[in-house]
Amino acid sequence: MFYKLYKTRSKNPTPRGRELFKEFHKIYKEHDVRVVGVWENKNDPKETYLMTAYKDESHFQKFSEDMKSHPKYIEMGKEMTEDRKSVEVVDLKLFSDSPQI
């Protein structure tokens, strides 16, 4: 498995942001990408975390390529970017003796 962790800082969290996460989740599911979870920083609601899981790195690369021509994904990405202050992305891999999540 190949995991991505996205840490996003919003200008102003809105209910629309949560709706967008749900819409992105549908697209991820259609492409066999598992959303491990979405979290909000308990002490700072402007900070959210999204973790996704891919079969492997090539699955992630294919998904990324496919999304470059996915109209809804592009549209939602632009909308989300308008409220985004910053985003950090970390590639993660499990220790070989770690249980799968």
Backbone bond lengths (Angstrom), bond angles and torsions (degrees), N, CA, C in turn:
res aa  C-N    CA-C-N  psi(-1)  N-CA   C-N-CA  omega(-1)  CA-C   N-CA-C  phi
1 M - - - 1.449 - - 1.530 109.49 -
2 F 1.305 113.71 149.88 1.464 121.77 178.26 1.522 107.04 -126.82
3 Y 1.320 116.84 125.86 1.464 121.77 -174.68 1.520 110.90 -114.05
4 K 1.331 115.40 146.72 1.460 122.34 173.57 1.523 107.05 -124.05
5 L 1.323 115.99 135.39 1.461 121.72 176.07 1.524 107.59 -117.98
6 Y 1.334 115.17 122.03 1.463 122.03 -179.34 1.525 108.60 -109.63
7 K 1.312 116.31 122.98 1.467 121.86 175.22 1.524 106.16 -109.28
8 T 1.328 116.19 117.52 1.457 121.29 -175.07 1.517 110.76 -118.51
9 R 1.306 115.34 138.35 1.460 121.38 175.02 1.519 107.07 -114.98
10 S 1.345 115.40 121.49 1.464 121.77 -179.27 1.517 110.65 -95.00
11 K 1.318 115.11 155.95 1.467 119.85 173.44 1.523 108.50 -72.42
12 N 1.317 116.06 -50.29 1.467 122.73 179.42 1.521 109.16 -147.33
13 P 1.334 118.35 107.36 1.465 119.72 179.36 1.530 110.59 -60.08
14 T 1.330 115.38 137.54 1.462 120.64 179.12 1.521 109.31 -134.51
15 P 1.320 117.20 161.03 1.470 119.40 174.40 1.533 111.48 -58.29
16 R 1.323 117.57 -29.42 1.471 120.56 179.28 1.528 110.74 -62.69
17 G 1.313 117.17 -35.02 1.463 120.32 177.39 1.516 111.64 -59.46
18 R 1.314 116.48 -41.48 1.475 120.45 177.96 1.521 111.04 -67.10
19 E 1.330 116.36 -38.70 1.469 120.25 176.89 1.526 110.19 -61.00
20 L 1.327 116.36 -41.54 1.463 120.18 179.13 1.524 111.26 -63.12
21 F 1.348 117.36 -41.33 1.463 119.65 176.77 1.525 110.25 -57.00
22 K 1.329 116.95 -41.99 1.471 120.93 179.81 1.524 111.04 -64.11
23 E 1.322 116.86 -40.43 1.466 120.97 178.81 1.529 111.03 -67.43
24 F 1.329 116.86 -42.55 1.463 119.93 176.24 1.526 109.95 -60.65
25 H 1.328 116.49 -39.94 1.459 120.86 -179.64 1.526 110.78 -57.98
26 K 1.323 117.54 -41.17 1.473 121.36 178.56 1.529 110.65 -60.90
27 I 1.316 115.96 -43.38 1.470 119.65 179.89 1.523 110.19 -66.00
28 Y 1.330 116.65 -43.79 1.467 119.79 177.82 1.529 110.23 -56.62
29 K 1.310 116.07 -46.31 1.464 120.95 -177.67 1.531 111.09 -60.79
30 E 1.329 116.99 -41.74 1.470 121.76 178.43 1.525 111.80 -59.71
31 H 1.325 116.79 -25.03 1.463 121.79 -176.67 1.532 112.15 -109.57
32 D 1.330 115.72 22.07 1.475 122.09 177.55 1.524 114.03 58.78
33 V 1.320 116.44 30.47 1.467 121.11 173.54 1.522 106.43 -99.09
34 R 1.313 116.11 127.50 1.464 119.89 -178.89 1.527 109.64 -93.96
35 V 1.324 115.13 128.59 1.459 120.12 173.02 1.524 106.17 -87.51
36 V 1.323 116.30 110.40 1.464 121.23 -178.64 1.520 109.54 -69.60
37 G 1.334 116.10 -38.65 1.459 119.89 178.14 1.509 111.72 175.57
38 V 1.316 114.07 162.94 1.462 122.53 174.73 1.519 105.80 -129.36
39 W 1.319 116.44 127.83 1.455 121.16 -176.69 1.518 110.37 -127.32
40 E 1.318 114.21 154.40 1.456 122.09 173.39 1.522 106.64 -116.00
41 N 1.319 117.06 137.77 1.457 120.99 175.89 1.529 107.61 -62.76
42 K 1.310 116.60 121.55 1.467 122.17 -177.33 1.528 112.35 -55.74
43 N 1.320 116.35 -34.48 1.464 121.11 -176.17 1.527 113.86 -99.01
44 D 1.325 116.49 -1.88 1.464 119.98 -178.28 1.527 109.39 -153.72
45 P 1.336 117.86 91.48 1.466 121.06 -176.23 1.529 114.31 -64.36
46 K 1.325 117.85 -8.12 1.463 119.89 176.40 1.525 111.58 -80.25
47 E 1.333 116.35 -9.21 1.456 121.43 -177.14 1.522 109.74 -110.07
48 T 1.339 116.37 121.58 1.465 121.16 179.01 1.522 109.79 -126.54
49 Y 1.322 114.49 157.53 1.456 122.50 179.85 1.521 108.69 -128.72
50 L 1.314 116.13 137.38 1.460 122.91 176.33 1.517 107.00 -129.20
51 M 1.339 116.67 129.38 1.457 119.99 175.19 1.518 108.58 -118.46
52 T 1.340 115.25 128.57 1.459 121.38 177.80 1.522 109.12 -119.16
53 A 1.335 115.53 152.69 1.462 121.41 -179.85 1.526 109.28 -125.96
54 Y 1.309 115.05 132.69 1.462 123.22 179.86 1.527 108.15 -117.89
55 K 1.325 116.22 156.58 1.471 119.94 179.88 1.530 110.57 -58.68
56 D 1.320 115.15 -40.55 1.463 122.39 177.86 1.528 107.51 -166.73
57 E 1.305 116.05 -177.95 1.461 119.29 -176.60 1.530 112.34 -65.66
58 S 1.331 117.47 -33.26 1.469 119.38 178.95 1.530 110.89 -68.49
59 H 1.329 117.38 -32.94 1.469 120.99 174.93 1.528 109.16 -62.42
60 F 1.324 116.96 -42.91 1.461 120.54 177.27 1.529 110.73 -61.91
61 Q 1.335 117.14 -44.79 1.467 120.91 -179.46 1.527 111.30 -61.06
62 K 1.335 116.80 -42.86 1.469 120.99 179.09 1.524 110.16 -64.47
63 F 1.329 117.15 -44.37 1.459 121.22 178.48 1.533 109.92 -58.88
64 S 1.320 116.77 -46.18 1.467 121.27 -179.64 1.526 111.12 -60.30
65 E 1.324 116.59 -43.20 1.469 120.81 178.28 1.526 110.68 -63.36
66 D 1.333 116.54 -45.67 1.471 121.11 -179.62 1.523 111.61 -60.63
67 M 1.330 117.44 -36.06 1.462 120.88 -176.31 1.530 112.68 -72.82
68 K 1.322 117.30 -17.99 1.467 120.70 177.97 1.524 111.92 -65.58
69 S 1.347 116.64 -20.24 1.466 120.02 179.96 1.531 111.89 -121.70
70 H 1.317 117.75 16.28 1.470 122.37 179.57 1.532 107.76 -93.64
71 P 1.349 118.04 105.35 1.471 121.07 -173.17 1.531 114.56 -54.58
72 K 1.321 117.55 -45.44 1.473 119.89 -177.41 1.530 110.54 -66.57
73 Y 1.329 116.75 -42.25 1.462 121.20 178.89 1.533 110.26 -60.48
74 I 1.320 116.23 -44.41 1.469 121.28 179.85 1.522 110.37 -63.13
75 E 1.328 116.10 -46.49 1.467 121.51 -179.71 1.528 111.20 -60.20
76 M 1.337 116.28 -47.38 1.468 119.63 -179.33 1.526 111.11 -67.43
77 G 1.332 116.68 -35.96 1.457 120.47 177.96 1.522 111.81 -60.84
78 K 1.331 115.78 -42.34 1.471 119.98 177.65 1.524 110.53 -63.25
79 E 1.333 115.87 -43.02 1.465 119.73 -179.97 1.529 110.97 -63.40
80 M 1.317 116.07 -42.19 1.460 119.83 -179.18 1.539 110.78 -67.43
81 T 1.317 116.36 -36.27 1.463 120.81 -179.58 1.524 111.89 -62.86
82 E 1.334 116.54 -31.66 1.463 120.30 179.95 1.528 112.12 -60.18
83 D 1.332 117.23 -33.15 1.470 120.70 -178.70 1.529 112.47 -97.73
84 R 1.300 117.32 -4.71 1.462 120.79 -174.68 1.517 111.15 -86.28
85 K 1.307 114.92 131.32 1.465 121.18 175.65 1.529 109.75 -90.16
86 S 1.342 116.28 -41.39 1.460 121.04 178.74 1.523 109.91 -160.16
87 V 1.327 114.96 160.24 1.465 120.72 174.93 1.530 107.99 -145.42
88 E 1.324 114.98 137.97 1.466 121.79 174.56 1.517 106.80 -121.48
89 V 1.329 116.61 139.05 1.460 121.08 -179.49 1.524 108.24 -124.36
90 V 1.334 115.29 132.01 1.459 121.29 179.25 1.521 108.26 -124.52
91 D 1.338 116.57 131.69 1.465 121.73 172.90 1.518 107.80 -86.84
92 L 1.324 116.19 130.24 1.461 120.79 -177.85 1.517 110.83 -122.63
93 K 1.316 116.25 148.09 1.460 120.51 169.66 1.519 107.53 -136.64
94 L 1.315 114.87 145.14 1.462 120.29 -179.13 1.520 110.41 -72.93
95 F 1.321 115.82 149.42 1.458 119.47 167.97 1.523 107.12 -60.59
96 S 1.309 117.02 149.01 1.465 120.45 -177.03 1.528 112.66 -60.19
97 D 1.330 117.85 -27.43 1.466 120.26 -179.11 1.531 112.66 -101.83
98 S 1.335 116.95 13.75 1.464 120.87 -179.60 1.526 110.19 -87.89
99 P 1.332 117.46 142.96 1.465 118.84 175.37 1.527 109.88 -66.93
100 Q 1.331 116.73 147.69 1.467 121.50 176.73 1.517 109.30 -67.70
101 I 1.326 116.33 142.92 1.465 120.43 175.90 1.510 109.55 -111.65
